[in-house]
Amino acid sequence: MSYWGQRNYSYEKPAQSTVSADELKARLAAVQKVAQRDWDKGFIESLSEQLAKGRTLSEKQVETLGKIEYRNNPDVIDARASWQTAFTDEMREIAKVCARYYEANPPYFGDLVEKILTRIDTDFTPTEKQYKAMCENKYALKVRAATYDAPAFPVGTLVGLRTSAPWKAKQACTMMAALVLSVGARPVTSGAKGAKTYEILPVGGATKVQVEERHLKKMRQPKKK
């Protein structure tokens, strides 16, 4: 079995006292042969020089070495390549939906949100771990449902406002009824049930209003004479 096959690379850091200098030198020599990033190569070289001078590595340095080994592990590299191939256009759109939610509800996933919203269509793909963490948690699943579930009030439906509706919407809908003009008028930014957004036009009014599904109720269509 190869050196890589014998090791179980993960982000778990061993206690520094349990790692001998000889073992560290062997690990550095192995990962030095396959490291791709310039930063990784420079860090490995620095650690090797420290050990050659008889110095002890800190726990933080050993932990960082473990991360370098992990991302240069051939199995991890193969898995990453497979994920890149498996990442579909649908998943890309889901990532955008979730990123817009977290953009409106900071500070979670700040750096990842910025990369998805600015680069996912060009040169960035989130890792499998990043995608699952941001797009498959309980809040993200509610946002996805609100975004993709069929609307309770299709375009053309006559609706009224519930008592829970925002004050601004109530002020606009003085006639108590409005017509649905579009669904998904803006990104879902709430994890609440019924957070799908609508654009409505109050009856007798000229100003469009944006309101969430949970604040609407269906009105009876007036009978034709």
C-alpha positions in Angstrom: 0.0 0.0 0.0 1.3 3.5 -0.9 2.0 6.2 1.6 -1.2 8.0 0.6 -3.3 4.8 1.0 -2.0 4.2 4.5 -3.0 7.6 5.8 -6.5 8.8 6.7 -6.4 12.4 5.7 -9.0 14.7 7.3 -9.2 18.1 9.0 -8.7 16.5 12.4 -5.4 17.6 13.9 -3.3 15.2 16.0 -1.8 16.4 19.2 1.6 17.7 18.4 3.3 15.6 21.0 2.1 12.4 19.4 3.8 13.2 16.0 7.5 12.4 15.8 9.9 14.4 13.8 10.6 11.4 11.6 6.9 11.0 10.8 6.6 14.7 10.0 9.6 14.5 7.7 8.1 11.6 5.8 4.7 13.3 5.5 6.4 16.5 4.2 8.5 14.5 1.7 5.4 12.7 0.4 3.1 15.7 0.0 5.9 17.8 -1.5 6.0 15.6 -4.6 2.3 16.2 -5.4 1.5 19.7 -4.0 0.1 22.0 -6.7 -0.3 25.4 -5.1 2.7 27.7 -4.7 1.6 28.6 -1.2 1.5 24.9 -0.2 5.0 24.3 -1.6 6.4 27.2 0.2 4.8 26.2 3.5 6.1 22.6 3.1 9.6 23.9 2.4 9.5 26.2 5.5 8.4 23.3 7.8 11.1 21.0 6.3 13.7 23.7 7.1 12.4 24.0 10.7 12.7 20.2 11.2 16.2 20.1 9.7 17.3 22.7 12.3 15.9 20.6 15.1 13.0 22.8 15.8 9.5 21.6 16.9 6.5 22.4 14.9 3.5 24.0 16.5 0.1 22.4 16.7 -1.2 25.0 14.2 1.6 24.1 11.7 0.8 20.4 12.0 -2.9 21.2 11.5 -2.2 23.2 8.4 0.0 20.4 7.1 -2.9 18.0 7.5 -5.1 20.3 5.4 -2.5 20.5 2.7 -2.2 16.7 2.7 -6.0 16.4 2.5 -6.5 18.6 -0.6 -3.5 16.9 -2.3 -4.7 13.4 -1.6 -5.3 11.7 -5.0 -8.7 10.3 -3.8 -9.8 13.8 -2.7 -8.7 15.2 -6.0 -10.6 12.6 -7.9 -13.7 13.2 -5.8 -13.4 16.9 -6.5 -13.2 16.3 -10.2 -16.3 14.1 -10.1 -18.2 16.7 -8.2 -17.3 19.3 -10.8 -18.8 17.1 -13.5 -21.9 16.3 -11.4 -22.6 19.9 -10.6 -25.6 20.7 -12.8 -27.2 23.9 -14.0 -30.1 23.2 -11.7 -27.7 23.0 -8.7 -26.1 26.2 -9.9 -29.5 28.0 -9.8 -30.3 26.6 -6.4 -27.0 27.9 -5.1 -27.9 31.3 -6.4 -31.3 31.2 -4.7 -29.7 30.2 -1.3 -26.9 32.8 -1.7 -29.4 35.6 -2.2 -31.2 34.5 0.9 -28.0 34.6 3.0 -27.0 37.8 1.4 -30.2 39.3 2.8 -29.6 37.6 6.2 -25.9 38.0 7.1 -23.4 37.1 8.4 -23.6 33.4 7.5 -21.6 32.1 4.5 -20.3 35.6 3.7 -17.3 34.7 1.5 -19.1 31.9 -0.2 -22.2 34.0 -1.0 -20.0 36.6 -2.6 -18.2 34.0 -4.8 -21.5 32.4 -5.9 -23.2 35.6 -6.8 -20.3 37.1 -8.7 -18.4 34.1 -10.1 -20.5 30.9 -10.3 -21.4 31.5 -13.9 -17.8 31.9 -14.9 -15.0 30.4 -12.9 -16.3 29.2 -9.5 -18.0 26.0 -8.3 -18.7 25.4 -4.6 -17.3 22.2 -3.1 -19.7 19.5 -2.3 -19.3 20.3 1.4 -20.0 24.0 0.8 -23.0 23.3 -1.4 -24.6 20.9 1.2 -23.9 23.2 4.1 -25.5 26.2 2.4 -28.2 24.7 0.3 -29.4 21.7 2.2 -29.8 23.0 5.8 -33.3 23.4 7.2 -33.5 27.1 6.4 -32.3 26.7 2.9 -34.8 24.0 2.2 -37.6 26.3 3.3 -36.3 29.0 0.9 -36.1 26.5 -1.9 -39.6 25.4 -1.3 -40.9 29.0 -1.3 -39.0 29.7 -4.5 -39.9 26.6 -6.5 -43.3 25.3 -5.2 -46.3 26.1 -7.4 -47.8 29.5 -6.5 -51.0 29.5 -4.4 -52.2 32.5 -6.4 -51.4 32.3 -10.1 -51.1 35.4 -12.3 -54.5 36.9 -12.8 -55.9 35.8 -9.5 -57.9 38.4 -7.5 -56.5 38.5 -4.0 -57.0 40.3 -0.7 -54.6 41.1 2.1 -54.5 39.2 5.4 -54.4 41.1 8.7 -50.7 40.1 8.9 -49.8 42.1 5.7 -47.2 44.9 6.1 -48.5 48.4 6.7 -47.2 49.6 3.3 -49.2 47.0 1.4 -52.4 47.9 3.4 -51.9 51.5 2.7 -51.7 50.8 -1.0 -54.7 48.4 -1.1 -57.4 50.8 0.1 -60.0 48.9 -1.9 -59.0 45.6 -0.1 -58.6 43.7 -3.4 -55.7 43.4 -5.9 -54.8 41.5 -9.0 -51.7 39.3 -9.1 -49.4 40.6 -11.9 -46.4 38.3 -11.4 -45.0 35.6 -9.2 -41.5 35.4 -7.9 -41.2 39.2 -8.2 -38.0 39.2 -6.1 -35.7 36.6 -4.5 -37.0 34.8 -1.4 -35.3 36.4 1.6 -37.3 34.8 4.4 -37.3 31.3 5.7 -40.9 31.6 6.8 -43.6 29.4 5.2 -45.3 31.2 2.4 -42.4 33.5 1.6 -42.9 33.4 -2.2 -43.1 36.9 -3.5 -45.8 38.4 -5.6 -46.3 41.7 -7.4 -49.9 42.9 -7.2 -51.9 45.8 -8.5 -54.5 47.2 -6.1 -58.0 47.5 -7.7 -58.5 51.1 -8.6 -54.8 51.9 -8.0 -51.8 52.7 -10.2 -49.0 51.6 -8.0 -47.7 48.0 -7.9 -47.0 46.4 -4.6 -44.7 43.5 -3.7 -46.0 41.2 -0.9 -45.3 37.6 0.3 -47.7 34.8 -0.3 -48.4 34.3 3.4 -50.0 37.8 3.6 -52.5 37.1 0.8 -55.9 35.4 0.5 -58.0 34.6 -2.4 -60.9 36.9 -3.2 -64.1 35.9 -4.9 -64.3 37.0 -8.5 -67.2 39.4 -9.1 -70.1 37.7 -10.8 -70.7 38.7 -14.4 -74.1 40.3 -15.0 
